[in-house]
Amino acid sequence: MRSIAKFGMVAVAVTLAGCQISGTYRDASFAASATPYTDEIPPRPVYVPYLLTFPDNTMYFYPIFDDQPRHSDLKLNSMLCVAGSDGFVVVAANVQNLGSTIIPNLPLNGDLGAFRVAAIVTTAGGARDEVYATQYVPLTVGGAVTLVLAPTRAPAGDIVRIDVVADPDHIVPDPLRDNNVLSWTGTMQPTNPQCTVMR
């Protein structure tokens, strides 16, 4: 009886020794270049995360909700223009933290800041003016902030394009950066400049 149990344990051990975890099929569109089986996908090591984040995308430390493609941590929600007291255009941008961690202060342009928002203003003659604003306090998870950029040096009637970029210095970790740029193209009224763009 013991020999039969010992033989069964050896058979199970030999069977398990030949098994390996090959992952899951990741091609959601079922492309013709791949098969619906996992034989072509090489096994990848699974590392236990040493830092717990919110929201938790793991089950028993195994990643199950993999955000592919990953979206930007900073989302540029909207931009708008107003007339400054000196007649020049002032651009304001609303930015939201969609990441899972707080964006802390870092040495940025000689001062401590979380990130910058920059705008490139293009005139009808082809001249470009770059203005920016800095977020000086940390931005919490899910928090949104409206930054008022420095006044442009171009008159409102000459502006034909404005491109606003959140985090042009790539301070905030973001592998894709697909929602941190907004652009406006058109003709402004000198007395009432408008360049409102919302995502």
ZARO-871579 format. One line per 3 residues: number of its first residue (from 1); their letters; for each residue x, y, z of N, C-alpha, C. Coordinates in pm, whole numbers, plus 50000, padded with zeros to 5 digits. Example, Ala and Ser with C-alpha at 12.3 -4.5 7.8 and 13.67 -1.06 7.14 Angstrom:
2
1 = AS = 51319 49431 50780 51230 49550 50780 51320 49670 50780; 51285 49775 50708 51367 49894 50714 51290 50003 50787
# end
This chain:
199
1 = MRS = 50083 49880 50000 50000 50000 50000 50086 50125 50000; 50197 50120 50078 50285 50235 50081 50355 50254 49947; 50387 50147 49882 50454 50159 49751 50360 50221 49648
4 = IAK = 50232 50190 49657 50135 50249 49563 50122 50399 49590; 50116 50440 49717 50108 50583 49750 50235 50655 49709; 50351 50590 49730 50477 50652 49692 50484 50668 49540
7 = FGM = 50437 50566 49466 50436 50574 49320 50343 50686 49273; 50227 50702 49338 50135 50809 49302 50193 50946 49327; 50265 50962 49438 50328 51092 49466 50438 51124 49366
10 = VAV = 50514 51024 49327 50619 51045 49227 50556 51083 49093; 50448 51019 49056 50381 51051 48929 50328 51193 48929; 50268 51237 49041 50219 51374 49050 50333 51473 49045
13 = AVT = 50445 51443 49113 50560 51533 49112 50618 51545 48972; 50627 51434 48898 50679 51439 48761 50586 51519 48672; 50457 51503 48690 50360 51578 48609 50369 51727 48636
16 = LAG = 50376 51766 48762 50384 51908 48796 50517 51969 48756; 50622 51889 48753 50753 51944 48714 50754 51987 48568; 50671 51928 48487 50669 51965 48346 50575 52078 48313
19 = CQI = 50504 52132 48412 50409 52240 48388 50477 52374 48408; 50429 52474 48337 50475 52612 48355 50361 52707 48326; 50369 52823 48387 50268 52926 48365 50308 53005 48242
22 = SGT = 50222 53006 48140 50255 53075 48015 50179 53205 47998; 50109 53252 48099 50038 53380 48086 49903 53361 48021; 49843 53471 47980 49712 53468 47918 49721 53532 47780
25 = YRD = 49621 53506 47701 49618 53562 47566 49583 53709 47573; 49672 53799 47526 49655 53944 47544 49602 54014 47420; 49592 53947 47305 49548 54013 47183 49396 54013 47181
28 = ASF = 49335 54128 47222 49190 54133 47234 49121 54133 47098; 49190 54176 46994 49128 54181 46862 49146 54052 46783; 49214 53952 46841 49236 53824 46775 49295 53844 46636
31 = AAS = 49412 53907 46634 49479 53935 46507 49519 53804 46440; 49536 53811 46307 49570 53691 46230 49712 53644 46259; 49794 53732 46315 49933 53695 46340 49949 53612 46466
34 = ATP = 49846 53594 46544 49855 53520 46669 49746 53414 46673; 49763 53320 46763 49664 53215 46781 49591 53238 46913; 49472 53184 46928 49399 53203 47053 49453 53117 47166
37 = YTD = 49566 53054 47147 49625 52973 47251 49747 53043 47308; 49793 52995 47419 49905 53061 47487 50038 52998 47454; 50045 52913 47351 50171 52845 47324 50275 52939 47265
40 = EIP = 50231 53050 47201 50327 53143 47141 50369 53253 47237; 50309 53262 47354 50340 53368 47449 50440 53314 47551; 50560 53369 47556 50658 53318 47651 50617 53352 47793
43 = PRP = 50653 53269 47889 50620 53300 48028 50696 53422 48075; 50634 53503 48160 50698 53622 48214 50697 53614 48365; 50802 53664 48428 50806 53658 48575 50703 53753 48636
46 = VYV = 50647 53712 48747 50550 53791 48821 50618 53842 48946; 50632 53974 48958 50697 54033 49073 50591 54083 49170; 50612 54052 49295 50520 54098 49398 50540 54248 49417
49 = PYL = 50436 54331 49404 50454 54476 49421 50493 54509 49564; 50596 54593 49576 50642 54630 49709 50570 54754 49762; 50486 54817 49678 50414 54936 49721 50268 54920 49680
52 = LTF = 50180 54922 49778 50038 54909 49750 49983 55044 49705; 49906 55045 49599 49850 55168 49544 49698 55157 49540; 49634 55270 49522 49489 55274 49508 49455 55337 49374
55 = PDN = 49371 55281 49291 49299 55156 49315 49390 55034 49298; 49359 54929 49371 49439 54807 49368 49401 54726 49245; 49497 54703 49156 49473 54627 49034 49527 54485 49044
58 = TMY = 49534 54432 49164 49588 54298 49181 49489 54213 49261; 49507 54083 49248 49436 53987 49332 49541 53894 49392; 49559 53904 49520 49666 53831 49589 49800 53863 49525
61 = FYP = 49822 53992 49498 49946 54047 49442 49971 54004 49297; 49871 53947 49231 49887 53913 49090 49806 54012 49008; 49870 54082 48912 49796 54185 48837 49688 54124 48749
64 = IFD = 49563 54163 48772 49453 54109 48693 49386 54217 48609; 49388 54341 48655 49329 54451 48578 49443 54535 48523; 49491 54499 48406 49605 54566 48346 49553 54672 48250
67 = DQP = 49577 54799 48279 49526 54909 48197 49612 54923 48073; 49571 54866 47964 49647 54873 47839 49558 54931 47730; 49593 55037 47662 49709 55119 47694 49683 55207 47815
70 = RHS = 49787 55238 47889 49773 55321 48006 49748 55465 47965; 49665 55533 48040 49632 55672 48011 49719 55765 48094; 49717 55889 48057 49800 55987 48125 49760 56002 48270
73 = DLK = 49859 56032 48353 49829 56066 48492 49769 56205 48500; 49812 56297 48415 49757 56433 48411 49665 56447 48291; 49542 56485 48317 49445 56507 48208 49417 56655 48197
76 = LNS = 49439 56709 48079 49408 56849 48051 49260 56856 48012; 49177 56899 48107 49033 56897 48084 48987 57006 47988; 49037 57129 48005 48989 57240 47923 49089 57353 47922
79 = MLC = 49071 57442 47826 49148 57565 47817 49053 57677 47776; 49084 57800 47819 49003 57914 47779 49090 58039 47781; 49042 58141 47714 49114 58268 47703 49028 58381 47757
82 = VAG = 49094 58475 47821 49028 58597 47867 49119 58714 47833; 49060 58834 47833 49138 58955 47805 49201 59005 47934; 49332 59028 47930 49401 59082 48046 49376 59230 48063
85 = SDG = 49423 59284 48174 49403 59426 48201 49479 59514 48104; 49588 59462 48046 49668 59541 47952 49628 59515 47807; 49521 59441 47783 49475 59416 47648 49529 59289 47586
88 = FVV = 49625 59224 47650 49679 59100 47596 49597 58981 47645; 49619 58866 47582 49540 58747 47608 49601 58668 47724; 49515 58620 47813 49557 58534 47924 49490 58398 47903
91 = VAA = 49571 58291 47908 49522 58155 47889 49512 58086 48025; 49401 58016 48048 49382 57937 48170 49357 57792 48130; 49411 57700 48210 49398 57557 48181 49354 57483 48306
94 = NVQ = 49262 57388 48289 49215 57304 48398 49277 57166 48384; 49349 57122 48488 49422 56996 48485 49375 56909 48600; 49362 56778 48575 49317 56683 48677 49417 56569 48688
97 = NLG = 49440 56523 48811 49530 56410 48837 49450 56281 48830; 49471 56203 48723 49404 56075 48709 49491 55959 48754; 49608 55987 48807 49696 55881 48853 49652 55824 48986
100 = STI = 49728 55729 49036 49694 55662 49162 49778 55711 49279; 49863 55812 49256 49946 55866 49363 49943 56019 49358; 49977 56080 49469 49985 56226 49475 50105 56273 49393
103 = IPN = 50089 56384 49323 50200 56442 49249 50272 56537 49344; 50393 56503 49390 50460 56584 49492 50535 56701 49430; 50587 56786 49517 50672 56896 49472 50813 56845 49443
106 = LPL = 50871 56897 49335 51007 56863 49294 51078 56992 49255; 51212 56992 49256 51284 57109 49205 51252 57131 49058; 51186 57241 49028 51139 57267 48892 51168 57413 48858
109 = NGD = 51259 57436 48766 51296 57572 48724 51343 57658 48841; 51419 57597 48930 51473 57671 49043 51382 57680 49162; 51255 57645 49148 51159 57648 49258 51100 57508 49275
112 = LGA = 51036 57488 49389 50965 57363 49411 50828 57371 49345; 50794 57272 49266 50665 57269 49200 50629 57127 49161; 50499 57100 49145 50454 56967 49108 50469 56945 48957
115 = FRV = 50426 57041 48877 50437 57031 48731 50410 57168 48673; 50430 57180 48541 50403 57304 48469 50297 57280 48363; 50233 57389 48323 50146 57391 48206 50197 57501 48114
118 = AAI = 50226 57466 47990 50283 57562 47895 50187 57579 47778; 50192 57697 47718 50112 57728 47600 50200 57795 47497; 50190 57752 47374 50262 57813 47262 50159 57888 47178
121 = VTT = 50174 58019 47173 50082 58106 47100 50146 58141 46966; 50075 58114 46857 50124 58141 46722 50044 58255 46661; 50115 58352 46604 50049 58467 46541 50035 58444 46391
124 = AGG = 49963 58535 46326 49942 58523 46181 50072 58539 46105; 50168 58613 46160 50296 58630 46094 50394 58516 46116; 50355 58415 46194 50442 58301 46220 50524 58311 46348
127 = ARD = 50513 58421 46420 50587 58435 46546 50524 58348 46654; 50611 58300 46744 50563 58212 46852 50603 58271 46987; 50509 58259 47080 50531 58308 47216 50494 58195 47311
130 = EVY = 50585 58162 47404 50559 58055 47499 50539 58113 47638; 50427 58079 47699 50395 58121 47835 50365 57996 47916; 50380 58006 48047 50356 57889 48131 50313 57932 48270
133 = ATQ = 50266 57833 48345 50230 57850 48486 50273 57724 48559; 50307 57737 48687 50356 57626 48768 50258 57596 48881; 50231 57468 48901 50153 57423 49016 50250 57405 49132
136 = YVP = 50239 57491 49234 50337 57493 49342 50302 57401 49458; 50178 57355 49468 50140 57266 49577 50113 57127 49520; 50130 57021 49600 50103 56887 49549 49958 56872 49504
139 = LTV = 49940 56790 49401 49806 56765 49347 49762 56626 49392; 49650 56622 49464 49602 56497 49521 49542 56407 49414; 49517 56282 49452 49456 56186 49360 49314 56229 49327
142 = GGA = 49285 56243 49200 49153 56288 49157 49133 56437 49165; 49231 56510 49218 49217 56654 49233 49232 56727 49100; 49164 56840 49088 49172 56923 48968 49211 57064 49009
145 = VTL = 49283 57132 48922 49331 57267 48949 49324 57347 48820; 49294 57476 48831 49293 57567 48716 49413 57660 48730; 49503 57654 48633 49623 57736 48633 49606 57849 48532
148 = VLA = 49634 57971 48575 49628 58088 48489 49770 58117 48443; 49793 58108 48313 49926 58126 48257 49960 58274 48249; 50087 58302 48226 50132 58440 48211 50069 58501 48087
151 = PTR = 50047 58634 48086 49988 58698 47967 50079 58683 47845; 50016 58666 47730 50092 58657 47606 50140 58795 47564; 50242 58798 47481 50294 58924 47429 50241 58955 47290
154 = APA = 50144 58875 47246 50085 58895 47113 49945 58952 47129; 49908 59052 47050 49771 59104 47057 49670 58998 47016; 49549 59011 47069 49446 58910 47044 49411 58898 46897
157 = GDI = 49412 59009 46824 49375 59003 46683 49477 58932 46596; 49601 58916 46644 49706 58849 46565 49717 58700 46593; 49652 58650 46697 49666 58510 46736 49579 58422 46647
160 = VRI = 49640 58318 46591 49567 58224 46505 49569 58082 46560; 49657 58053 46657 49665 57916 46710 49724 57920 46851; 49669 57834 46939 49720 57819 47075 49727 57670 47105
163 = DVV = 49845 57622 47147 49865 57483 47185 49903 57480 47333; 49822 57413 47414 49845 57402 47558 49888 57260 47589; 49996 57246 47668 50051 57115 47704 50065 57110 47855
166 = ADP = 50008 57007 47917 50027 56984 48059 50152 56900 48080; 50238 56943 48171 50362 56874 48206 50455 56860 48085; 50499 56972 48025 50593 56962 47912 50730 56910 47953
169 = DHI = 50763 56915 48082 50893 56867 48130 50895 56718 48159; 50781 56651 48145 50770 56507 48171 50814 56473 48313; 50768 56554 48409 50797 56528 48549 50709 56417 48603
172 = VPD = 50582 56418 48566 50488 56316 48611 50508 56190 48528; 50530 56075 48591 50548 55951 48513 50424 55920 48430; 50444 55904 48302 50332 55879 48211 50386 55811 48086
175 = PLR = 50348 55687 48060 50406 55616 47945 50345 55652 47811; 50228 55716 47810 50158 55736 47683 50135 55882 47649; 50088 55962 47745 50060 56104 47726 49965 56127 47607
178 = DNN = 49844 56076 47622 49747 56089 47513 49636 56188 47544; 49633 56247 47664 49525 56340 47695 49576 56463 47771; 49697 56504 47741 49753 56621 47809 49781 56735 47712
181 = VLS = 49721 56735 47592 49741 56840 47492 49605 56884 47440; 49586 57016 47433 49468 57075 47370 49514 57186 47277; 49445 57201 47163 49482 57304 47065 49357 57379 47022
184 = WTG = 49379 57507 46993 49272 57592 46940 49326 57661 46815; 49243 57669 46711 49279 57737 46587 49161 57822 46543; 49188 57945 46506 49081 58033 46462 49122 58179 46463
187 = TMQ = 49022 58266 46467 49043 58411 46470 48976 58467 46595; 49048 58551 46667 48995 58607 46791 48943 58748 46769; 48843 58784 46848 48797 58922 46853 48891 59000 46944
190 = PTN = 48944 59111 46902 49038 59185 46988 48975 59230 47119; 48846 59262 47118 48782 59310 47240 48734 59198 47332; 48706 59082 47274 48654 58969 47351 48719 58839 47303
193 = PQC = 48844 58813 47343 48913 58693 47294 48852 58566 47354; 48827 58466 47268 48771 58339 47310 48850 58226 47244; 48891 58129 47325 48959 58011 47271 48921 57889 47353
196 = TVM = 48797 57880 47394 48754 57772 47483 48754 57639 47410; 48825 57542 47469 48826 57405 47418 48811 57312 47538; 48715 57222 47531 48690 57127 47640 48702 56986 47587
199 = R = 48757 56899 47670 48774 56760 47629 48644 56682 47649
# end
